[in-house]
Structure formats: structure tokens, C-alpha cells
Amino acid sequence: MSETRHNATTDWTNTPHGLEMRVLQRPGTALHYWSGGKPGGTPVTFLHGATMDHRMFNAQVPGVLGHRRALVWDARGHGRSQPFGPGGTGIEDHVEDLVAILDDAGVEQTIIVGQSMGGYIAQHAIRLHPHRFRALVVVGCTPIAAPLSAMDWLILRLTYLSFGLMPRGALRTMFAAATSVRDDVRAYAVDAIGQVGRRATVQIFAAVATALSRRGLPGFRVEVPFLLTHGERDGTGNIRKDGPGWAASDPRIRYVVIPDAGHNANQDNPEVFNREFHRFLAEFGD
């Protein structure tokens, strides 16, 4: 599909109007987050993917602000939330950062939207703090309950270790190409990745790797309304392969493949994603 059929007016360079920034000190870092909107329906919290930042939801936030509160963040090591923090930080540390932000913002319960890394944080957050979440939207992610094969586990570890050996420019180009099918979104990705150093990149993906395991999480399932999405052209890992089986595992999951979209499907085709997202919010958002 040509870019002219997509929304080409989204500004990926700035934070949307109507959001106010706050800074929360957490172990080893200063977390930056933004919130705004109207009190009313359940707030929506957006969690970006690895090496991205809060701006990746610029095509979604304005449509939320007129009806309910929205919250976006730069996860530790991303965007303005520097540095990444102590070694050994894993996905559950991201979860506790998230809960601390919700507490700081006075949000008792939220709808959580997670893309890629954000989807893993969201799943583990629901596992660890189920009462804090009203519904889940996932973009381009795999289920944390599923065990990894020995080969997939090895590939996962070797991949993030290799990032420490690659020139920074090559990393930026590779990540941007894998992120999107659109030139404007790739340009955004290059800019976002440019805020992350090579050492932090390894730390970020090492933390993402802790979201998954050889054993998986037998018995875990998402017990809230759940919209599962990915781009039809998402070539990252097992996302497209795992999507149908994940959806079939629970009849409560609403599964939508976003056409003409890659890994950052909410950015690549915001018209289709937003239509499905707002349909879901109307049904389960209050």
C-alpha cells in the first residue's frame, strides 16, 4: 500500500499537546512520563517498544485525551529516562517502575497498551498486579506463558549480545528497517534509537529477554478483556507465527492483523489500528 493511503499528518517529533511531563526518581534512573486528558472513563497507559520512546503513540494519544486520561512514558534507558540503571535489571523491574508511575499519577486502574517490549511489560504487570489493569491491548508481541524452544532461547541471547559488537550507526539503520514499512516512521525510529547508547541497547534487550523463558508460565492467562494485534508485515521473531495460536488459546481474545503494517503497526497504519482500538475501548473501557 502506498503511503498516501496512510495518515501522513502525524507529528512523530514532539509530545502531543495536552500532556504534562513529570519526573519520578527510581533506583538508578529518573523516569519521565506524561499525562493529561479528561477524568471520566478508565485511563489508558501506553508502553512503547524497545529503543523507542513515548512519541510512538502520537497517533493514538489525541483520540484518547478528549474522552479520558492518557499516560505515556519513556521506560528506563529510553528517551529522557536516563540512564538505564543497574546491571541485572529485568522485565519485573520495568513492571515496578510502571506501578510506581501509576501511583505517582493517582491512577488506581488503567487500560494498558503495550507494543513489543511494552507488551511483555504489560503481560507481566497483569500477572503481578492484576487489580491495577482493566483491559489489555498488545501490538507486536508474543505470549509470556509460552515456553521458548532451546533454539529460540539461544537466538534471543545471541542477538542482544551481538548488539554490543555492532557499530552504532549500523544498529540504528537495522532497527529502523525492522520497525516500520513507512519512511516517516523509520525516520522517527532512527531519532528515538539515537537517544540510546550501545551499552544501554544491550541492557534493554537483556531485560526484554527476561520476559520469556524455556519453561514459560504454565497456567498464566490474561483475565481481562484483551485486544491482540500485529502488523501483517511484522517480521520480528515469532510474532506472526504465534499470533493465531495465542488468539485460539482463549476465546475472549479479540485478534486483529493490521494490514500494510510492520512491527510498529500502530504507527504504520493508524487508521485501522485506531478504529479497532476505539471499538475495543467503547466496549470495555469503562
FENRATA-V723248 format. One record per helix or strand. SS is the DSSP state (hx for helix, st for strand). FROM is the first residue (numbers start at 0). LEN is the number of residues. If there is no record, write none. Layout:
# FENRATA-V723248
{{SS;FROM;LEN} {SS;FROM;LEN}}
This chain:
# FENRATA-V723248
{{hx;2;3} {st;19;7} {st;28;9} {st;40;7} {hx;53;12} {st;67;7} {hx;90;15} {st;109;6} {hx;116;12} {hx;129;3} {st;132;7} {hx;149;14} {hx;167;12} {hx;182;11} {hx;197;12} {st;224;7} {hx;238;10} {st;252;6} {hx;264;4} {hx;269;15}}
